[in-house]
Amino acid sequence: MFRKFSAATALFCLGLTALTGCSVKLSTEETCDYLNQQIKEREINMKFETGDIKLAKSEIRDYESALEEFDAMLKDTAGKTGDKQLQESLISAAGQSTSALKILADDSSDFEAQMESISELNTASQQQNTEYLGTACPNLDSVG
């Protein structure tokens, strides 16, 4: 119940911002609720599941499309939050997934080399950002 209220409040604040031109920033909780709502409305998990199946068959386009949409959603949400650390975490997550996609799209290396390159993206800084995202948004729907 409270999460629905927070999501509605977040959307109201965004609508008010659009009408008045004010730059109201969402609280951490409102940001997390907004992101969860976007994940559900855009059916991001379903798009990733479809993409995963095709990715296993070496067809990357659907997975790439879902990832691009998710990255745009993360960046958009990052611009709406007043929590600077959460903003950094969202932007970092988008950057990491974009880098991983570029590695997967590179046909010049085998799957094992690609997985090794992707694991190298998980730096200490990236881990710290991921941990903060999990702490700030403990109820965030898992994606991918």
Order of alpha helices (4+ residues) and beta strands (2+ residues): alpha-alpha-alpha-alpha-alpha-alpha-alpha
